[in-house]
Structures are given as C-alpha cells and as structure tokens.
C-alpha cells in the first residue's frame, strides 16, 4: 500500500467526459500520483512523476501564464493561454535538429527523414528570446531528431543559462 507523505489538492478533468473535477496529487512509494473521481465515470489514478515530492515541487516552481489571448470558450474546453486559463507552461520542447543516427522503429519525430536541418546558434538565441518575451524563463527540453549529434550542446545550454534559463533536459 502507498503511504501518503505529501498531498496537494488540485483541479483536473475527467479523461472521458472532460468535465472539471477535483483531484489530489500525492507521493506514494513509486512517485507522485494523481487521483480523481468523476461522478459519472468513476475513479482514476495515474502515476504522473517518478520521483520525490521535493523534486516535483522544484520542477513546478517556474510557472508563468505565457502570452495572453482571449479564449472564446472557457477552460478547459477553450485550450489557450488566457487570463482564465488554469494550465500554465512548465516546459518548452526545443527541437535542435531532425538529424538522427538511431533508426528507432517507433520514432514519433520521424527523425532523419527528408531534408536534414539543424538550428543555428542565432536561431536558438532568437527562440530563447521569444520564450523570455512570452512569459519565460521556462524549463527547457532539448530535443530533435537526436540532439546529441550536435557538437555544440554545451554552448547551447550555456547560452540559455546566460539568458536566464536554469533547468535543461536532454531528450535523446
């Protein structure tokens, strides 16, 4: 049985009817779980984080609302960044290249297909600046293709850190 050592109430949606329902996040033995109950469709429980509550809370500290626009439909049905929106950006996926040398049969990025491209440092700096101008700094996930094919990964991260980003992941 999971011992609850940390718990937090939140709002969620039913995965079937998408109605707003209360939820609870809590730490169990395997990580952080989300539990919720829809009056119509029953109870749902899923693992949302495979680490401690301290690491989870650390990941969620840099939350900003991003660029604001008016939504015609309220949250969560009108999914956009507006003053009423409840979900905020926590992580931005930055694709550095579509080049890949792995040939994974289950590649969701269709890496290595078609014309091969890689962002220049100038393009990466423009993307960092755009993120900052639109609510950042955010947590950054460097991705692709296969980003480890880039010889300049340390410089890409250094540039981001100098511009104010302090959390990077490498999606390989």
Backbone as ProteinMPNN parsed JSONL, in Angstrom:
{"seq_chain_A": "XXXXXXXXXXXXXXXXXXXXXXXXXXXXXXXXXXXXXXXXXXXXXXXXXXXXXXXXXXXXXXXXXXXXXXXXXXXXXXXXXXXXXXXXXXXXXXXXXXXXXXXXXXXXXXXXXXXXXXXXXXXXXXXXXXXXXXXXXXXXXXXXXXXXXXXXXXXXXXXXXXXXXXXXXXXX", "coords_chain_A": {"N_chain_A": [[0.84, -1.19, 0.0], [0.463, 2.281, -0.741], [2.063, 4.776, 1.046], [0.994, 7.93, 2.011], [2.897, 10.658, 1.942], [3.038, 13.227, 1.178], [0.675, 15.542, 0.02], [-1.572, 17.191, -2.216], [-4.224, 19.254, -3.099], [-6.002, 19.719, -6.157], [-7.281, 20.872, -9.35], [-8.822, 19.007, -11.932], [-9.612, 17.129, -14.909], [-12.148, 14.915, -16.084], [-11.073, 12.066, -17.8], [-12.741, 11.009, -19.681], [-15.275, 12.403, -20.109], [-14.394, 15.005, -19.948], [-15.207, 16.878, -18.069], [-14.793, 19.305, -15.472], [-13.274, 18.291, -12.49], [-12.543, 17.7, -9.001], [-9.209, 16.938, -7.907], [-6.479, 15.049, -6.504], [-3.065, 15.223, -5.781], [-0.489, 13.11, -4.772], [2.314, 11.806, -2.92], [3.502, 8.599, -3.36], [4.926, 5.305, -2.917], [6.105, 4.783, -5.434], [6.313, 7.237, -6.656], [4.82, 10.37, -7.669], [1.348, 10.582, -7.642], [-1.775, 11.112, -9.358], [-5.04, 11.372, -8.341], [-8.496, 11.093, -8.952], [-12.073, 11.574, -9.131], [-14.814, 11.044, -11.109], [-18.209, 11.775, -11.049], [-19.815, 10.512, -12.904], [-18.216, 8.694, -14.399], [-16.475, 7.337, -12.723], [-13.58, 6.38, -10.691], [-10.174, 7.456, -11.062], [-6.713, 6.865, -11.284], [-3.368, 7.721, -11.643], [0.136, 7.477, -12.29], [2.137, 10.288, -12.229], [4.644, 11.326, -11.924], [7.875, 10.165, -11.493], [9.459, 10.365, -9.056], [10.537, 12.1, -6.059], [8.415, 14.163, -3.917], [9.667, 16.585, -3.333], [11.373, 16.968, -5.579], [9.402, 17.102, -7.534], [7.934, 19.397, -6.772], [10.006, 21.241, -7.111], [10.336, 21.169, -9.887], [7.97, 22.357, -10.68], [8.179, 25.054, -9.986], [8.838, 27.192, -11.714], [6.589, 28.663, -13.134], [4.64, 30.261, -15.451], [2.166, 32.364, -16.99], [2.373, 32.82, -19.683], [1.919, 34.126, -23.058], [-0.929, 36.184, -23.316], [-4.167, 35.654, -24.513], [-7.523, 36.1, -25.608], [-9.928, 33.678, -24.899], [-12.536, 32.039, -26.638], [-14.081, 30.051, -25.565], [-14.466, 28.899, -22.264], [-11.958, 27.601, -19.936], [-11.64, 24.072, -19.249], [-12.096, 23.634, -21.878], [-11.66, 25.536, -23.901], [-8.828, 25.608, -24.95], [-6.175, 27.523, -24.497], [-3.851, 30.227, -23.948], [-4.985, 32.302, -21.694], [-6.395, 34.838, -19.535], [-8.116, 33.438, -17.894], [-7.247, 30.884, -17.997], [-6.256, 27.789, -16.598], [-4.111, 26.038, -16.816], [-0.65, 26.232, -16.992], [2.371, 27.023, -18.763], [5.035, 24.819, -18.315], [7.238, 23.568, -19.331], [9.26, 23.78, -22.181], [9.655, 22.37, -25.319], [12.393, 22.248, -27.291], [13.327, 21.791, -30.432], [16.309, 20.914, -31.779], [17.456, 19.798, -34.046], [16.685, 17.687, -36.871], [18.177, 15.616, -37.527], [19.35, 12.254, -37.172], [20.832, 9.286, -35.903], [19.939, 6.824, -35.091], [17.734, 5.25, -35.952], [15.3, 4.284, -34.772], [12.562, 2.094, -34.56], [10.152, 3.017, -33.608], [9.98, 5.759, -33.756], [8.642, 8.839, -32.962], [9.108, 11.299, -33.972], [9.775, 11.219, -36.599], [12.444, 11.31, -37.279], [15.422, 12.02, -39.085], [14.324, 11.743, -41.584], [13.596, 12.904, -44.883], [14.615, 16.264, -45.787], [17.497, 17.128, -44.017], [17.945, 19.147, -41.174], [19.311, 21.648, -38.97], [19.106, 23.856, -36.224], [20.611, 27.075, -36.212], [22.975, 28.719, -34.008], [22.22, 31.361, -33.795], [19.475, 31.193, -34.451], [18.621, 29.625, -32.297], [19.153, 31.351, -30.163], [17.298, 33.364, -30.799], [14.923, 31.948, -30.391], [15.097, 31.404, -27.621], [14.957, 34.07, -26.713], [12.394, 34.729, -27.597], [10.871, 33.015, -25.972], [11.417, 34.159, -23.462], [10.279, 36.675, -23.826], [7.653, 35.963, -23.842], [6.653, 35.095, -21.359], [8.576, 33.478, -20.109], [11.389, 32.784, -17.841], [11.325, 29.364, -18.839], [11.318, 25.826, -18.091], [13.509, 23.928, -20.067], [13.476, 21.56, -22.649], [15.696, 19.965, -24.564], [15.624, 18.699, -27.769], [14.983, 16.634, -30.659], [14.806, 14.907, -33.644], [17.996, 13.619, -32.989], [19.513, 15.128, -30.508], [22.05, 14.839, -29.405], [23.803, 14.558, -31.46], [24.715, 17.015, -32.018], [27.594, 18.958, -31.782], [27.784, 21.227, -30.327], [26.292, 21.284, -27.969], [27.011, 21.948, -25.207], [27.499, 24.724, -25.522], [24.983, 25.607, -26.355], [23.423, 25.169, -24.074], [24.843, 26.776, -22.261], [24.425, 29.317, -23.408], [21.617, 29.528, -23.055], [21.499, 29.456, -20.215], [22.906, 31.818, -19.621], [21.064, 33.608, -20.569], [19.048, 33.359, -18.753], [17.649, 30.979, -18.293], [17.381, 28.093, -16.288], [16.978, 25.374, -16.06], [17.465, 22.453, -17.704], [16.705, 19.738, -19.852], [17.638, 16.794, -21.614], [16.402, 15.3, -24.358], [16.757, 12.304, -25.598]], "CA_chain_A": [[0.0, 0.0, 0.0], [1.226, 3.522, -0.814], [1.953, 5.688, 2.175], [0.922, 9.3, 1.521], [3.765, 11.522, 2.734], [2.796, 14.585, 0.676], [-0.586, 15.568, -0.721], [-1.952, 18.522, -2.681], [-5.481, 19.279, -3.848], [-5.887, 20.42, -7.434], [-8.401, 20.688, -10.257], [-8.476, 18.155, -13.051], [-10.738, 16.84, -15.786], [-12.427, 13.512, -16.324], [-10.486, 11.718, -19.091], [-13.774, 10.532, -20.611], [-16.221, 13.463, -20.485], [-13.652, 16.264, -19.857], [-15.785, 17.802, -17.084], [-13.903, 19.657, -14.372], [-13.488, 17.543, -11.255], [-11.413, 17.859, -8.08], [-8.205, 15.886, -7.917], [-5.443, 15.116, -5.479], [-1.745, 14.693, -6.102], [0.174, 12.678, -3.545], [3.502, 10.98, -3.099], [3.447, 7.214, -2.926], [6.227, 4.622, -2.982], [6.659, 4.805, -6.789], [6.39, 8.593, -7.174], [3.673, 11.243, -7.461], [0.143, 10.077, -8.28], [-2.972, 11.951, -9.451], [-6.278, 10.623, -8.129], [-9.69, 11.91, -9.161], [-13.294, 10.78, -9.248], [-15.897, 11.65, -11.862], [-19.46, 11.166, -10.592], [-20.41, 9.706, -13.97], [-17.322, 7.688, -14.977], [-15.731, 6.614, -11.704], [-12.303, 6.813, -10.145], [-8.992, 7.346, -11.912], [-5.444, 7.071, -10.591], [-2.252, 7.529, -12.565], [1.448, 7.958, -11.903], [2.462, 11.461, -13.047], [6.028, 11.74, -11.688], [8.607, 9.041, -10.903], [10.49, 10.849, -8.149], [10.001, 12.58, -4.791], [7.612, 15.383, -3.92], [10.577, 17.733, -3.389], [11.76, 17.167, -6.972], [8.19, 17.509, -8.27], [7.673, 20.813, -6.46], [11.08, 22.01, -7.742], [10.037, 21.236, -11.313], [6.806, 23.206, -10.883], [8.321, 26.405, -9.46], [8.92, 28.204, -12.769], [5.347, 28.585, -13.881], [4.172, 31.566, -15.893], [0.97, 32.191, -17.801], [2.661, 32.94, -21.109], [1.228, 35.189, -23.787], [-2.351, 36.14, -23.028], [-5.133, 35.905, -25.569], [-8.881, 35.84, -25.14], [-10.493, 32.418, -25.372], [-13.977, 32.096, -26.861], [-14.662, 29.031, -24.714], [-13.691, 28.868, -21.028], [-11.147, 26.426, -19.613], [-10.503, 23.63, -20.032], [-12.523, 23.354, -23.248], [-11.037, 26.515, -24.79], [-7.423, 25.462, -24.576], [-5.269, 28.567, -24.965], [-3.33, 30.989, -22.82], [-5.827, 33.468, -21.45], [-6.427, 35.178, -18.114], [-8.897, 32.451, -17.164], [-6.695, 29.544, -18.195], [-5.715, 27.209, -15.387], [-2.866, 25.319, -17.085], [0.417, 27.135, -17.367], [3.523, 26.384, -19.391], [6.093, 24.462, -17.367], [8.389, 23.052, -20.059], [9.212, 24.029, -23.618], [10.447, 21.448, -26.119], [13.127, 22.976, -28.328], [13.931, 20.845, -31.37], [17.557, 21.469, -32.281], [17.778, 19.195, -35.335], [15.919, 16.465, -37.169], [19.171, 14.584, -37.829], [19.354, 11.154, -36.22], [21.609, 8.124, -36.321], [19.487, 5.688, -34.295], [16.773, 4.431, -36.699], [14.348, 3.625, -33.871], [11.356, 1.732, -35.31], [8.968, 3.668, -33.045], [10.271, 7.194, -33.68], [7.469, 9.704, -33.129], [9.544, 12.553, -34.587], [10.169, 10.961, -37.987], [13.8, 11.844, -37.352], [16.292, 11.545, -40.147], [13.593, 11.611, -42.85], [13.516, 14.126, -45.686], [15.75, 17.19, -45.726], [18.056, 17.227, -42.667], [18.173, 20.529, -40.776], [19.712, 21.943, -37.601], [19.019, 25.283, -35.916], [21.864, 27.784, -35.964], [23.025, 29.356, -32.682], [21.416, 32.589, -33.91], [18.069, 30.781, -34.369], [18.374, 29.171, -30.923], [19.088, 32.56, -29.342], [16.008, 34.015, -31.086], [13.876, 31.163, -29.734], [15.214, 31.704, -26.193], [14.453, 35.43, -26.507], [10.941, 34.67, -27.766], [10.315, 32.419, -24.751], [11.502, 35.146, -22.391], [9.305, 37.729, -24.122], [6.301, 35.42, -23.735], [6.36, 34.508, -20.067], [9.647, 32.669, -19.529], [12.064, 31.586, -18.301], [10.679, 28.073, -18.649], [12.187, 24.663, -18.156], [13.767, 23.652, -21.478], [13.824, 20.199, -23.038], [16.372, 19.975, -25.857], [15.158, 17.502, -28.441], [15.218, 16.544, -32.09], [15.925, 14.133, -34.021], [18.919, 13.213, -31.93], [20.266, 16.333, -30.19], [23.444, 14.561, -29.043], [24.637, 14.668, -32.661], [25.249, 18.379, -32.04], [28.837, 19.135, -31.036], [27.713, 22.479, -29.576], [25.314, 21.213, -26.865], [27.406, 22.769, -24.055], [27.319, 26.138, -25.844], [23.537, 25.857, -26.406], [22.972, 25.256, -22.687], [25.479, 27.969, -21.684], [23.681, 30.472, -23.918], [20.34, 29.569, -22.347], [21.735, 29.826, -18.812], [23.265, 33.247, -19.61], [19.855, 34.39, -20.848], [18.138, 33.27, -17.612], [17.039, 29.653, -18.14], [18.264, 27.335, -15.405], [16.64, 23.954, -15.994], [17.53, 21.852, -19.029], [16.649, 18.295, -20.017], [18.046, 16.35, -22.935], [15.522, 14.245, -24.836], [17.552, 11.535, -26.543]], "C_chain_A": [[0.883, 1.251, 0.0], [0.979, 4.365, 0.428], [1.969, 7.11, 1.622], [1.744, 10.199, 2.428], [3.649, 12.987, 2.301], [1.515, 14.543, -0.13], [-0.943, 17.011, -1.053], [-3.266, 18.417, -3.446], [-5.293, 20.115, -5.099], [-7.198, 20.264, -8.193], [-7.939, 19.828, -11.41], [-9.689, 18.039, -13.961], [-10.913, 15.331, -15.872], [-11.846, 13.16, -17.697], [-11.505, 11.227, -20.115], [-14.67, 11.685, -21.071], [-15.608, 14.861, -20.458], [-14.303, 17.3, -18.947], [-14.758, 18.071, -16.001], [-14.279, 18.869, -13.127], [-12.314, 17.813, -10.312], [-10.464, 16.677, -8.185], [-7.248, 16.079, -6.768], [-4.164, 14.533, -6.043], [-1.132, 14.266, -4.776], [1.376, 11.818, -3.875], [3.228, 9.603, -2.535], [4.826, 6.6, -3.08], [6.883, 4.726, -4.351], [6.799, 6.205, -7.36], [5.148, 9.387, -6.828], [2.495, 10.719, -8.285], [-0.923, 11.164, -8.332], [-4.158, 11.02, -9.272], [-7.448, 11.578, -8.3], [-10.884, 10.991, -9.331], [-14.353, 11.593, -9.977], [-17.195, 10.993, -11.39], [-20.081, 10.233, -11.625], [-19.539, 8.519, -14.4], [-16.405, 6.987, -13.982], [-14.391, 7.216, -11.344], [-11.155, 6.559, -11.12], [-7.761, 7.634, -11.058], [-4.33, 6.803, -11.589], [-0.969, 8.095, -11.964], [1.804, 9.13, -12.819], [3.916, 11.899, -12.891], [6.748, 10.612, -10.966], [9.755, 9.513, -10.021], [9.802, 11.38, -6.897], [9.181, 13.852, -4.957], [8.499, 16.616, -3.982], [11.015, 18.018, -4.82], [10.576, 17.632, -7.808], [7.898, 18.986, -8.024], [8.743, 21.698, -7.082], [10.849, 22.195, -9.227], [8.932, 22.245, -11.58], [6.98, 24.64, -10.411], [8.33, 27.478, -10.532], [7.683, 28.112, -13.642], [4.873, 29.996, -14.193], [2.991, 31.349, -16.829], [1.229, 32.33, -19.286], [1.908, 34.097, -21.745], [-0.265, 35.065, -23.56], [-3.169, 36.468, -24.266], [-6.494, 35.598, -24.997], [-9.396, 34.544, -25.737], [-11.999, 32.586, -25.548], [-14.713, 31.136, -25.942], [-13.828, 28.946, -23.444], [-12.914, 27.563, -20.854], [-12.032, 25.304, -19.065], [-10.851, 23.403, -21.49], [-11.864, 24.294, -24.249], [-9.554, 26.589, -24.513], [-6.573, 26.528, -25.263], [-4.733, 29.274, -23.736], [-4.135, 32.273, -22.699], [-5.822, 33.721, -19.952], [-7.17, 34.133, -17.296], [-8.282, 31.059, -17.204], [-6.016, 29.034, -16.931], [-4.396, 26.482, -15.604], [-1.826, 26.307, -17.564], [1.572, 26.349, -17.966], [4.544, 26.055, -18.305], [7.351, 24.02, -18.095], [8.198, 23.317, -21.549], [10.16, 23.049, -24.306], [11.084, 22.24, -27.249], [13.836, 21.956, -29.21], [15.133, 21.496, -32.025], [17.888, 20.996, -33.681], [16.794, 18.069, -35.614], [16.863, 15.342, -37.575], [19.142, 13.512, -36.749], [20.14, 9.983, -36.794], [21.136, 6.835, -35.645], [18.523, 4.75, -35.013], [15.802, 3.652, -35.807], [13.065, 3.319, -34.643], [10.095, 2.432, -34.809], [9.122, 5.184, -32.955], [9.007, 8.015, -33.948], [7.822, 10.985, -33.865], [9.874, 12.413, -36.063], [11.568, 11.524, -38.252], [14.582, 11.213, -38.492], [15.602, 11.381, -41.491], [13.573, 12.948, -43.575], [14.779, 14.96, -45.569], [16.21, 17.315, -44.274], [18.357, 18.694, -42.368], [18.648, 20.575, -39.321], [19.589, 23.442, -37.395], [20.407, 25.855, -35.725], [21.822, 28.357, -34.54], [22.205, 30.646, -32.685], [19.924, 32.264, -33.789], [17.705, 30.33, -32.953], [18.262, 30.371, -29.997], [17.77, 33.305, -29.559], [14.863, 33.272, -30.404], [13.912, 31.371, -28.215], [14.619, 33.083, -25.901], [12.929, 35.463, -26.627], [10.281, 34.087, -26.516], [10.327, 33.418, -23.607], [10.483, 36.257, -22.584], [7.869, 37.27, -23.916], [6.09, 34.606, -22.462], [7.46, 33.724, -19.415], [10.381, 33.39, -18.437], [11.278, 30.321, -17.948], [11.744, 26.994, -18.488], [12.303, 24.288, -19.632], [14.106, 22.178, -21.664], [14.409, 20.266, -24.446], [16.113, 18.641, -26.538], [15.533, 17.539, -29.906], [14.29, 15.509, -32.694], [16.714, 13.674, -32.788], [19.825, 14.387, -31.595], [21.717, 16.068, -29.822], [24.354, 14.491, -30.259], [25.245, 16.067, -32.776], [26.516, 18.444, -31.206], [28.778, 20.355, -30.119], [26.672, 22.457, -28.455], [25.75, 22.027, -25.639], [27.201, 24.268, -24.307], [25.834, 26.515, -25.882], [22.988, 26.028, -24.988], [23.564, 26.489, -22.013], [24.754, 29.231, -22.136], [22.352, 30.615, -23.178], [20.496, 29.994, -20.9], [22.083, 31.315, -18.702], [22.043, 34.132, -19.835], [18.812, 34.249, -19.737], [17.42, 31.938, -17.427], [17.954, 28.817, -17.251], [17.928, 25.861, -15.287], [16.581, 23.396, -17.418], [17.417, 20.329, -18.925], [17.105, 17.994, -21.431], [17.195, 15.157, -23.315], [16.256, 13.489, -25.927], [16.962, 10.149, -26.746]], "O_chain_A": [[1.923, 1.281, 0.658], [-0.163, 4.629, 0.805], [2.859, 7.462, 0.847], [1.342, 10.477, 3.557], [4.122, 13.88, 3.003], [1.293, 13.599, -0.888], [-0.659, 17.931, -0.285], [-3.401, 17.582, -4.34], [-4.536, 21.086, -5.111], [-8.118, 19.595, -7.722], [-6.783, 19.913, -11.824], [-10.671, 18.764, -13.801], [-9.953, 14.571, -15.748], [-12.095, 13.878, -18.665], [-11.172, 11.048, -21.286], [-14.813, 11.924, -22.27], [-16.246, 15.814, -20.904], [-13.984, 18.485, -19.043], [-13.958, 17.204, -15.65], [-15.45, 18.79, -12.756], [-11.212, 18.121, -10.768], [-10.869, 15.561, -8.511], [-7.209, 17.135, -6.138], [-4.171, 13.489, -6.695], [-1.241, 14.976, -3.776], [1.459, 11.196, -4.934], [2.785, 9.451, -1.397], [5.794, 7.311, -3.348], [8.111, 4.756, -4.431], [7.352, 6.363, -8.448], [4.495, 9.122, -5.819], [2.633, 10.447, -9.478], [-0.975, 12.034, -7.462], [-4.274, 10.007, -9.96], [-7.401, 12.723, -7.852], [-10.746, 9.805, -9.631], [-14.742, 12.676, -9.538], [-17.272, 9.765, -11.338], [-20.784, 9.285, -11.276], [-20.064, 7.456, -14.73], [-15.628, 6.118, -14.377], [-14.098, 8.375, -11.638], [-11.16, 5.597, -11.888], [-7.771, 8.534, -10.218], [-4.339, 5.793, -12.291], [-0.999, 9.076, -11.221], [1.779, 8.991, -14.041], [4.381, 12.755, -13.644], [6.277, 10.147, -9.928], [10.899, 9.104, -10.219], [8.612, 11.137, -6.695], [9.241, 14.525, -5.986], [8.129, 17.603, -4.619], [11.031, 19.174, -5.241], [10.736, 18.469, -8.697], [7.645, 19.737, -8.966], [8.435, 22.799, -7.538], [11.134, 23.261, -9.773], [8.954, 22.923, -12.607], [6.009, 25.397, -10.429], [7.863, 28.588, -10.277], [7.718, 27.559, -14.742], [4.724, 30.823, -13.294], [2.837, 30.268, -17.397], [0.361, 31.98, -20.085], [1.334, 34.938, -21.054], [-0.812, 33.963, -23.606], [-2.893, 37.436, -24.974], [-6.598, 34.898, -23.99], [-9.309, 34.335, -26.947], [-12.662, 33.2, -24.711], [-15.862, 31.39, -25.579], [-12.6, 28.922, -23.523], [-13.175, 26.566, -21.528], [-13.076, 25.58, -18.474], [-9.983, 23.016, -22.272], [-11.539, 23.867, -25.357], [-9.082, 27.546, -23.899], [-6.292, 26.441, -26.458], [-5.118, 28.955, -22.611], [-3.986, 33.2, -23.494], [-5.302, 32.91, -19.185], [-6.878, 33.961, -16.112], [-8.751, 30.153, -16.516], [-5.283, 29.772, -16.274], [-3.627, 26.324, -14.655], [-2.094, 27.126, -18.443], [1.728, 25.156, -17.706], [4.878, 26.903, -17.478], [8.44, 24.091, -17.524], [7.118, 23.105, -22.101], [11.322, 22.918, -23.921], [10.384, 22.834, -28.07], [14.815, 21.335, -28.797], [15.007, 22.494, -32.733], [18.537, 21.72, -34.436], [16.148, 17.558, -34.699], [16.421, 14.247, -37.924], [18.939, 13.804, -35.57], [20.118, 9.723, -37.997], [21.872, 5.848, -35.633], [18.498, 3.558, -34.708], [15.521, 2.482, -36.07], [12.533, 4.202, -35.317], [9.078, 2.443, -35.502], [8.448, 5.821, -32.145], [8.389, 7.906, -35.007], [6.929, 11.69, -34.335], [10.22, 13.4, -36.713], [11.834, 12.123, -39.294], [14.419, 10.036, -38.813], [16.227, 10.925, -42.449], [13.536, 14.003, -42.942], [15.863, 14.446, -45.293], [15.394, 17.582, -43.391], [18.944, 19.398, -43.189], [18.409, 19.647, -38.548], [19.928, 24.221, -38.286], [21.281, 25.207, -35.148], [20.751, 28.462, -33.943], [21.568, 30.981, -31.686], [19.189, 32.976, -33.103], [16.611, 30.62, -32.467], [17.379, 30.413, -29.14], [17.189, 33.821, -28.605], [13.934, 33.9, -29.895], [12.86, 31.5, -27.589], [13.86, 33.242, -24.945], [12.254, 36.143, -25.853], [9.259, 34.594, -26.054], [9.353, 33.517, -22.86], [9.888, 36.731, -21.616], [6.962, 38.097, -23.826], [5.435, 33.564, -22.48], [7.314, 33.325, -18.26], [10.029, 34.527, -18.122], [10.651, 30.234, -16.892], [12.927, 27.234, -18.724], [11.314, 24.324, -20.364], [14.919, 21.618, -20.928], [13.705, 20.584, -25.404], [16.353, 17.582, -25.959], [16.316, 18.388, -30.335], [13.153, 15.307, -32.267], [16.164, 13.393, -31.723], [20.801, 14.634, -32.304], [22.545, 16.974, -29.913], [25.57, 14.376, -30.103], [26.182, 16.276, -33.546], [26.517, 18.031, -30.046], [29.62, 20.507, -29.234], [26.213, 23.518, -28.032], [24.921, 22.741, -25.075], [26.779, 24.997, -23.409], [25.467, 27.621, -25.485], [22.185, 26.925, -24.732], [22.865, 27.18, -21.272], [24.498, 30.121, -21.325], [22.006, 31.706, -22.726], [19.712, 30.804, -20.403], [21.609, 31.996, -17.792], [21.989, 35.264, -19.352], [17.794, 34.94, -19.764], [16.649, 31.79, -16.479], [19.171, 28.826, -17.436], [18.541, 25.158, -14.484], [15.754, 23.815, -18.227], [17.973, 19.718, -18.012], [16.978, 18.824, -22.331], [17.259, 14.114, -22.664], [16.367, 13.971, -27.055], [17.503, 9.354, -27.514]]}, "name": "protein", "num_of_chains": 1, "seq": "XXXXXXXXXXXXXXXXXXXXXXXXXXXXXXXXXXXXXXXXXXXXXXXXXXXXXXXXXXXXXXXXXXXXXXXXXXXXXXXXXXXXXXXXXXXXXXXXXXXXXXXXXXXXXXXXXXXXXXXXXXXXXXXXXXXXXXXXXXXXXXXXXXXXXXXXXXXXXXXXXXXXXXXXXXXX"}
